[in-house]
């Protein structure tokens, strides 16, 4: 059963748990209530390894957790929508016996829904004062915002995302209402969470194949002083790989001439990428040669093995012999888990793009890799020299590819930059 870390205010957690009963046979919810949002960071850090996914009661704790953990794990939150605003609006009308036309509202910058919600009502409000806050908000600052407007006679009521702010304002006699989630939003979020967990499970149980090749093995064998030295070397290499196979609950086999194969599950392989990298370094040091690794994922052992063979060939084409993964959907991942990780597709269903690539004699793989690299590096503009360095290709080859892309309107030359040394100025390009 999947363990779900449920983070939110106590009242919000209770509301979610009431509606989560139908999922009790597939999801186990572990509650982590907080009083102040500052506690969220410590909660997710301390318990991240104990849960399979996170569910947050709103966008604020979700954003804090995303900044703290990244996005490696399933994380969903109950969204702030117009229904929460309408709920507060109706409560205010019912309690006050009238429509309050001058309001102050605090809302997150990424979920400013008040204006959109009001625009859908056929009710004219004379003035709405909005305070937009970030994830590191100080609730005292929000209290002063609402209180200042009230004291100046500009507002007749307030909406807030925080119960503590509402409580503080009510002590001053201000009609304050908290914008809370509705049952509909909670149910929809629970459905999304359940689907994501199921998808993750099937993805995790896909077959994975690692092909590890100690390159130039014949040369390594020739340099051994005696056949015994070679046999001892092979024993040390196999010991390292058997330990790796044990770590990922895999089935190890030797294919000869320095090539080895490990069958396991996709989830186990992805979780132990760092262990694989460490093993590769040890193998390369022990054999004093380069080591190429290709990983393939698939629904069947055959498809996973085919992808692994494609991946190791891709790895051997790279100068630095990085780990390469080819997924069941054809996506290629270079240097997984590292800062320079690069993901790109080898397929496209865009008919216009396919026509342009055919006309320019450019492969989908090459175009997608360049596009992914430019996006990952955050380049608005680039030169062929810089591009060639990151692609591990000759500048001449990259110039030809970019020129072909310009011919079919996939790229555009937007300027030139002079070189520090003699020679022609470098052209500056931009992807279209």
N, C-alpha and C positions, 0 to 999 in steps of 0.2 A: 504493500500500500504506500502511495506517495505521501510524504509528509509536507504540509504546507505551513509556512510561517505566516501567521496573521498579525499584522502590525496596525495599530490604530488606537484611538482613545477608547476607554473601556466601554462607553455607551455604543460606539460604532461597532466594536468587536461583537458585542452582544447581539446587535441588530443583524450582523452578517451571519453569525452562528445560527440564529433562528431560521434563516433562509437556506442554510447549507446542509440541512438534515438529509435532503435527498441524495447528497453526494457522500454520505458517511461510509458507504461500502467501498468507495474507490479513493477517497481523499481523507487524510487525517489532519485536522487543523490544530496547530499549536499556537496558542494565543501569546502575544507579546504586547501588552498594553503599555502606553506611555502617558505621562502627564505633560511633559514639555517636549517639543520637537527635537531639542538637542539630544534627547535620549536615543533617537532613531539610529544614528550612526553607530553607537556602541552596540545596540541590539543586533543589527545585521552583521556587524563584524564578528561578534561573539558566537552567533548561532548559524552563520551561513553554511558551515560544513555539516550541520545537523538536519538541514531541510533540503527537499528537492526543488522547491519553488517558493516564491514569496507573493503574498496578497496584501495590498495596502488599502486602508480605508479611504484614501484620497490622494490627490496629485502631489500634495506637499511632502508627506513621508516618502512617497515613491521617488520624487526627484532627489531627495537627500540620499536615499539608498542607492539610486543609480549612480550618483557622483561618488559614492563610497565604494561600491562593488563593481561598477561597470555593468555590462549586459550579458555576462556569460551564462547566468542562470535565468530561468523563467521568472519574470516579474510582471505582475499586472496590478492595476489599481482601479478602484471605483471612480469613474470620471465625474467631474463637476459639470452638470448640464443645466439647462433651463428649468427642469422640473424642480430642482432644489431651490431655485430662486422663486418660482411660482408658489411653492409650498410655504416659504417664509412670507411671501406677499399676502397670501390668503390668511395665514395666521394673524398677521398684522391688522388686516382689515377687520377680521372677526373680533379681535380683542379691543381694537381702538374704536370700532364702530364707524369708521370712515376710511377713505383712501388718503394716505399721507403722501403729499405731493413733493415734499422736500426731504430727500433721503441721502444718507452717507453710506457708502458700501466699500468694504475692503475685499480684494480678490487677487489671486495669483496672476502674475504677468502672462503665464502660458494658458490660463483658463479664465480670461476676462469675459464672462458671459452676460454681465448685467445689461449692457447696451443692446446686445442681440436679443435677450429675453424681453426687454421692454419694447423693442421695435415690433414685436409680434403681438403685443397687446393693444387693443383699441382704447387705451386709457392715456390721457395726457398727463404727464408729470412735469411740473414747472422746472425742477432742478434736481439733478443727481450728481453728487460729489463722489468720485471714485478714488480710492487709494490702492494702487497696484504695488504688490510686494513680491520679493524673491524668496527662495527657500531658506535664507538665513535671516528671516524677519524677526524683529523684536516686537512682541505683542504690546509692550508698553507704548511703543510708538503708534500703534494702531489705535489704542485707547485714547491717546492725546489727540489724534486726528479727528476722531468722532466727537470727542468732548469739546474741542475747540470750536467746531462748526455749530454744535448745540448751544454753547455759551454765547456765541455771536448771533444767535437767533436765525441761523441759516437753514437748519434742519429740524424736522419733527420726529425723526426716527432713524434707526441704523440697522444695517445688515452686516453680519460678520461671519467669517469662516471658523472662528475660534469661540468655544464656549466660555473660556476665561475672559475674553473681551466683552462678550455679551453680559456676563455676570457683573463685571466691573462697571459697565455703562448703566445697567439697571439700578445699581446702588446709587447712581447720580440721578435716578428718576427718568432716564432716557428709555423710550420704547425700543429695545434692541432684540433682534431675532437672528438665530444662527441658521445659515444656509446649510442644510443637511442633505444626505443622499436619500433617494427614494428606493422603495422595494424593487421597482422595475430596473433601476440602475444596478442594484446589487445582484439581482437574478441574472442579468445580462453578463455581468462581470464573472460570475461563477460559471456560467456556460462557456465563456471564452477561456477561463482558466482550465476547465475540464478538457476542452478540445486541445489546448496547448500541451497539457500533460500527456494526453493520449498520443499526440503527434510525436512528442519527445520520446515516449516509450518505444514506439515502432521504429523511430529513427535510431534509437540507442541499441536496438536489438538487430539491426542490419548486420550482415556479414562483413567483416573487414579483413583485408589481407595486407601484410607487410612483406615487401621483398627487399632484402638487404644484400647489397653486393659489395664485397671487398674487391676493389678494382685492381687491374693489372696483377691478378693473382699468380699467373705464370711467371712473371718477372720476380715476384716475391719468393716463389718456390725455388727459382733458379739461384737466388742469392743466399738460400739456406746452406749452411756448411755441410750438413748431412741430412738424409731422409728423416732421421729422428728429430732433428730440430724443426723440420716442417710439421711433423706429426704433433710435436708439443705445441707448436703455434696453433694448429687447427683445434687442438683440445682446449686451449685458452680462449680462442674465439668462440667455440661452441658453448663453453661454460657461460660466457657473458650473454650469449643469445638465449640460452636455456633459462637463465635468470630473468631475462626480459620477458620471455614467453610465460614464465610462472607468474610474473607481476601482472600480466594482462589476461591471465587464464587462457592462454592460447596453445595451439598445437604447433610444435616446432618441427621443421623438416629441412634436411640439407640437400641441395640440388647439385652440388659439385662445383668445382672451379671457383670457389669463393662466393657462391650465391646461396642464400638461405631464405626460407619462407616461413612466416608465422600466420596462422589463421586464428582469428578471435572475433569479438563483436566490435561494432563501431564505437559503442560507448566506452568500452574498456580501452581501446586504442586512443581515442580522443583524450581520455582522462590521464593517460600516461605518456603524452608527447614529450614532456621534460625528461622522463626516464629514458625514452628512445634517444633523445639528443645526447644524453650522458653516455649511453651505450655506444653510440656512433663515435663519439670522441675517443672512447677507450679502444674501440676496434681499430680506428685509424692510427692511434699511437702505437698499439701493439704490433700491427702489420706494417707500419711505416708507409702507408699509402692512403689514397682517398677512398671514401665509402659513400656509395649512392644509395638512396632510400626512396622507394615508391610505395604509396599506400593507396589501395583501392577499396571503395565501399560499394555494396550492391545488394539487391534483394536475394540473389542466389550466389553460391560459391563461384560459379563460372563467371558471372558478370563482375564480381568483386576482383577476381583474379585478372581478368582482362583489363580492368581499370588500373590495377596495380602494375601490370606490365607497361601500360601507357605512361603511368606516373614515373616509373624508374627510368624510362627512356628520356622523359622530360628532365628528370634530375641530372642525368648524365650529360645532357646538353648544356647545363648551367656550369659556369666556371667554378663556383664555390660549392657545388654539389649539395644544395639545400634539400631538405625534406619536401616532397611534393605529394599532395593528396588529390586524387580525382574521385569525386563523389558520384553517386548513382545518377544524378541529373546532369552530369557532364561538367559541373563546375570544377575549376582547378584552384587549388590553394597552395601557394608557394610560401615556404618558411612559416608554417603554422605556429601560432603561439608567440611569435616574436613581434617586435615593433614594426619590422619591415614586412610583416605578413601581407600578402597580396592575393585577393580573390577575384576571379573573373570567370565569366561563362564562355563556353565554346559553342553555344547555340543561340540562335535568335529567331523569332517569329515575325520580326518587323520586315515586311515585304520591300518597303522602300529602301531600308538599310541593306538588305540582301542584294538588291539591284545595284546599288552604289558600290558595294564591295566587289561584286562580280565585274563591274565595269572598270574598277580601279585595280583589279587583280590582287585584292587584299583578302587575306583569310579572316574569318570571323574571330578566330582565336587571337590573332595579332592585334586587330582593332580593339577588341574587348580588353586585352591586356594593357594596351596604351591608355585607353580610356580609364581603366581602373587605377593605373599608376598615377595619372594626372589628378584624378579625384582624391586618391589617398594622400598625395603630397600637397594638395591644396593649391596647385598651380593654376593661375588664370592664364598665364603665358609661359612658354618654354622654348628652349633652343634644341636643335637636334643633338648637340654635344651632350647636354645634360640628360636628355632622354636616352641616348646611347649608353651612357654610364650606368644608369639604373636598369636598363634592359639587358645589359651585358652583351651588347651587339656592337658591331663596327659603326662608326658614325656614317660611313658611306652607305651602308645598308639602311640605316634609319632615315637618312636624307631621302633615299629613293622611296621608302614607304610613306613618309610624310608628304613628299611631292605628289605621290599617287592619291593620297587622301585629299590634298588640296584640289586636285583635278576633278574629284567627284563631290566636292563641297562637304567634306567631313572635317576639314581643317582649313585654316586661313592664315596667310602670312600677314602679320599686323605691324611689322617694323623690323629694324635692324639694330644691333649693338656692336660697337667697335671693339676689337680685341686688343688686349694689352700688348701683344706681340704683332709683328707684321703679318699681313695677309688680309683676305677679304673679311668684311664684317659679317658676324653671324646673324642669320635671319631669326626673327622671333615669330612663333606660331601660337595659334589658339584653336582649340577644338570647337567645332560648331555643333 
